[in-house]
Amino acid sequence: MPQVYVFVYSSANQTCLIAEKKQRGFYFSRAAIAPAGQILNYSGQDVLPGGALQINPLPAGENPQTGAIREFNEETGVALGGIVSVAHEVRSFNAQGNNITGVAGLPGLAFHCLYFNVSAAVLAQMVVTITNNLALALPGKMAVVADDELARVFTAPYPQSRNVLTAFVNNRAAPGYAGSTNKGWFGSIMDARP
């Protein structure tokens, strides 16, 4: 199933938004799960907000931009539709991380990324808003943030961002984590930024 991510950045000051995943999530789609929680994909790692593109109901499903906006809102409580952007566009990538935007039929499609360019001031305000949303106590947090996945967000300059987004740090993952440790596509997303 194709994945969708959101790369929120400020070309004005060459920084981007990075999210640190929690080790475990305790609710999804505003519904609580087992008390021990669920170990998350990329447990404890620095990532871009995102997740699975919903392909149902068939035949249409959601388009990559709609899916990326939905995932961002579910994880951060921020609706990108209400944010003024300098520019935004979606790019598509294959499993090798090659930008295949515009290729007929999108052969080997693996993921899409919505690039969302905002002013430095808007990016700083987004960090404050998301931080406040993630700090809410339950059940208030559940009303704002649909999926319990992020521990925090921060900004970093591009070179540092690429390094933290592509590195998997084993001691930050939940004990027993058995998911993917390959974060190379985040590097592909960084390299293809507008």
N, C-alpha and C positions, 0 to 999 in steps of 0.2 A: 504494500500500500504506500503510495507516495506520501512524503512528509512535506510540511510547510513550515517555514521559519520567517521571523521578522527581524530585519537588521535596521534598527533605528540608529541614525547617526547624524552628526552635524558636520557637513563638509567645511563649514566656516572655521571650526577649531579642530577638525580631524580627530574627533572622538566618537565612540559608539557606546550603546547601552549593552551591558552584559548582565546576565542573570545567573545567580548561583542556585543550583538545584538543592532541595532538601535531600536527605538520605531516604526518607520515607514520607509518603503522602497519607493523610488520614481521611480525606474525602475527595470525591470526584463528581463532577456534575451536580454539586451541592448535596450529595448523598454520602453520609458517613459509611466507612468500611470497617473492617475488623479493628479492634482496639490497638493491635500491634502495628497497624498501618501496612502499607505495601511498599516494598523497595522500588524506587523509581528508576526509570531508564536514565543513564548518566548520573546516577546517585552521587550527590555531593559535588558535582562538577560545575565548572563555568560553561554556560551554553547561551544560545539565543533562544528567546521564547518561541515555542512552536510545538508541533505535534502532527498527528495523522490528518490527512485530507479526507474529509468524509465523502465517499463515493456513492453513498446511498442517500436518497432513493435513486435507483437507476431509472432512466439512462443518464440523467444530467448530473446529479450530485452537486457539489459546490465547486466553484472555480478556485484557482490557487489564491487569488487576492482575497476573496471572501473567506476562505479557509484560514489564511494567515491572520487576518483581522480577528476572526472568531477565536483562534488559539491564543492570540496575544491578550484579548479581553478576558478569556477564561483564566489565564495564569496571572494576570496583573491587575485586573479590575479596571483597566483603562480602555476606553473605546477609541480606537484610532480615527474613526470617522469624525470625531469632534476635535481633532488636533489639526492645526494648520501646518501643512508641510510645504517645504520649498519645492519638492518634487517627490514622486514615488513611481516605482515600476516593479514588475515581477520578472524574475529570471528563472529559467529552468535548467536543471543539471542532471547528468546521467550518473550511474553508480560509481564511475571513475572520477567524478567531480568536475567533468567538463561542462562548460556552459553550452547548452544545446537550445537556447532560446531561439525561436524562429525556425527550427528544423521541423519539417513536415512530419506529423505523427508522433513527434517526440520519442524516438526509439530509445529504449533502455532508461526511461525516465525513473529517477529515484527521488528527487526532491525539488521544491520550488522555494524561492526566497522573495519576500516583499521587501524591497529597499525603500526606506522611509526617511527622507532627508528633512531635518527640522533645524530651526535656528538653535544656537547654543543655549539661549534662555529657555526655549521650549524643552530642550533635552534635560536641562537642569530641573525644570518644574516637573517633568515626567518622573524623574528619579524620586523627587520628594513625594509626589502623589502615590507612586507605586509602593514606596517604603511605608507610607502611612497605611495603605491598604493591607499590606502584608503583616503589619503590626497589630491590626485589629484583633480583639478577643472574639472567640466563638460565642454565640452564633453570628455576631455581626459580620465577621470576616467572610463567612460562608455566603452571606447575602451580596457581597461585593466581588469576591474572588471565587469563581466557580470550581477551580481545581487547586488543591493544596499541593503545589509542586515547588514553589520558589521560596528560598530562605531570604534572599536579598537581591537587590540590583545595584549596579554601580556603573560608572563610565570609565573608560580608559582610552588612551591614544591608540591609533591604529597599530603601530608595531607591537605594543604590549598586548593589545586585544587579540591579535592573531596568535600570539604565543599562548595566552591563557585559554583561548577557545580550542586550540588543537591538542593541548596537553591533557592526558588523563592522569590524575593524581590518585594513586591507589589508596593511600591512607585517608582520603576524604570520602571514599565510597562506604556505603553501609557494609557491615560485616556480612559475608555471604553473598555479596553482589556477584552475579553471574552474567550480567548483560554485556553489551558491546563496550569495548574500550577504544574503538576507532572513532576519533573525532575529526578526521581529515576533511570531511565536507564543510566544516566550519571555516577551515582555511580556504577552501574553494570559494565559499561565500565572500570571505574577506577579499580574496584576490580579484573577484569579479565585480566589486562594488563600482557603482557609476562614478 
